[in-house]
């Protein structure tokens, strides 16, 4: 089954892992990248958990966490970009993907709120 938010968040998680490896190698930076790695991979992990939820309430909870983690990841990427750890083009590509994921998660959460879980 085709699940765009699941696929996009997993693809982003892979890119985040690769980016963290690159920044750690080139800049020997571990504090900021630790935060990015945690939040950037947590998006897909929470979507995966939510996809297997046993109730609408659990589904909503996991997707809400995924949304918050996406917002946090957006912050870390902007910070790494603005402090010259990552190049503008790479950051903008990731930020664009995050914006798309946030829109999808927002629409899913809105639908769940309208169901009055």
C-alpha positions in Angstrom: 0.0 0.0 0.0 1.3 3.5 -0.9 1.6 5.7 2.2 3.2 9.0 1.2 3.8 10.4 4.7 5.4 7.1 5.8 7.6 6.9 2.6 8.6 10.6 2.8 9.5 10.5 6.5 11.6 7.3 6.1 13.4 8.9 3.1 14.1 12.0 5.2 15.4 9.8 8.1 17.9 8.2 5.8 19.0 11.7 4.6 19.3 12.9 8.1 21.5 9.9 9.1 23.8 10.6 6.1 23.9 14.3 6.8 24.9 13.7 10.5 27.7 11.4 9.4 28.9 14.0 7.0 28.8 16.9 9.5 30.5 14.8 12.2 33.3 13.8 9.8 33.8 17.3 8.3 33.3 19.5 11.4 33.7 17.1 14.4 30.4 18.4 15.7 28.4 16.1 18.0 26.1 18.1 20.2 23.8 19.7 17.5 23.9 16.6 15.3 22.9 14.4 18.2 19.7 16.5 18.5 19.1 16.5 14.7 19.6 12.7 14.5 17.2 12.1 17.4 14.4 14.3 16.1 14.9 13.6 12.4 14.6 9.9 12.8 11.9 10.1 15.4 9.5 11.5 12.8 9.4 8.2 10.8 9.6 6.0 13.9 6.5 7.6 15.4 4.6 7.4 12.0 5.5 3.8 11.9 4.2 3.2 15.4 1.1 5.2 14.7 0.4 3.2 11.6 0.3 0.1 13.8 -1.9 1.8 16.5 -4.6 -0.2 18.2 -6.9 2.8 18.6 -7.6 6.2 17.0 -6.4 7.8 20.2 -3.1 6.0 20.0 -2.8 6.8 16.3 -3.4 10.5 16.9 -0.9 10.6 19.8 1.9 9.1 17.7 1.2 11.3 14.7 1.1 14.3 17.0 4.6 13.4 18.3 5.8 13.0 14.7 4.5 16.5 13.9 6.3 18.0 16.9 9.5 16.1 16.0 9.3 17.5 12.4 9.0 21.0 13.8 12.0 20.4 16.0 14.0 18.9 13.1 13.1 22.0 11.0 14.7 24.1 13.8 17.9 22.1 14.0 18.4 22.2 10.2 17.9 26.0 10.2 20.4 26.3 13.0 23.0 24.1 11.4 22.6 26.1 8.1 22.8 29.5 9.8 25.9 28.4 11.7 27.6 27.1 8.5 27.6 23.4 9.4 25.6 22.6 6.3 25.3 24.2 2.9 22.2 26.3 2.0 21.2 24.1 -0.9 21.2 20.9 1.2 19.4 22.7 4.1 16.8 24.1 1.8 16.2 20.7 0.2 15.6 19.1 3.6 13.5 22.0 4.8 11.3 21.7 1.7 10.8 18.0 2.4 10.0 18.7 6.1 7.4 21.3 5.0 5.8 18.7 2.8 5.8 16.2 5.7 4.4 18.8 8.1 1.5 19.5 5.7 0.7 15.9 5.3 0.8 15.3 9.1 -1.3 18.4 9.7 -3.9 17.2 7.3 -4.0 13.8 8.9 -4.3 15.3 12.4 -7.0 17.7 11.3 -9.0 14.7 9.9 -8.5 12.9 13.2 -9.7 16.0 15.2 -12.8 16.1 13.0 -13.5 12.5 13.8 -13.6 13.7 17.5 -11.5 10.9 18.9 
